Amino acid sequence: MTIKLSKTSKLDGILSWSLQALDTCPGSKSDNGELVPACKGCYATTGNYRFANVKKPREFNREDWKRDTWVNDMLIALDSSRYFRFFDSGDMYSLELAEKILELCTKANWVKFWIPTRMHKFKKFEPVLSKLQALDNVVVRYSSDSVTGEILAGKTSSTIFSDSVPAGAFECKAYQNDGKCNGCRACYDKDVSVIAYKAHGVKMAKVIKIIAAKQ
Ligand code: SF4
């Protein structure tokens, strides 16, 4: 079995399966080819994510999911997990990958899955995303492109804010807990419709400054 999972410091030891950021994120670009604001400041293109030992499993996973036995191997790898995150970096860039994730989430009904994605921008992904969202153990969170708290209508979603928490959103408090979830599991909870993450990092600060200057 060759499954390569990630354990990021934020997630209280919860495992994730990830791909290389931007290369596997077709939803990161707007029609004019420019990165959307949230992706311009993406944490997964800076810091530790630039190291070869972090890139390597992500590049490996890009090929590995294509194996016929990938879903079965993932089921074995998640045998003792209660929570799981797709993706710490990257996105479900392929419909075939999305269908395999659907099969995995359907079979691994003892695991609560959190799936942040921008693939909702592509019509052909609508059926598979709807099927995923209909599973009791899955929260598909449609990521807003905004870094100023704009919220996508009518879905479980997430946004980034810089000043005040958008009305009705649940504020992620990881920034008050040394960058860790610290027992919070709101992202995996279908009853929490919008999660708002406070913008952080030098790169994100620059993006927000440019946006503010244009307004
Ligand atoms: S909202 Fe809760 S579960 Fe989600 S990232 Fe923040 S601390 Fe973790």
Boltz pocket constraint, residues with backbone or C-beta under 6 A from the ligand:
constraints:
  - pocket:
      binder: B
      contacts: [[A, 10], [A, 170], [A, 171], [A, 172], [A, 173], [A, 174], [A, 180], [A, 181], [A, 182], [A, 184], [A, 185], [A, 186], [A, 187], [A, 188], [A, 195]]
      max_distance: 6.0
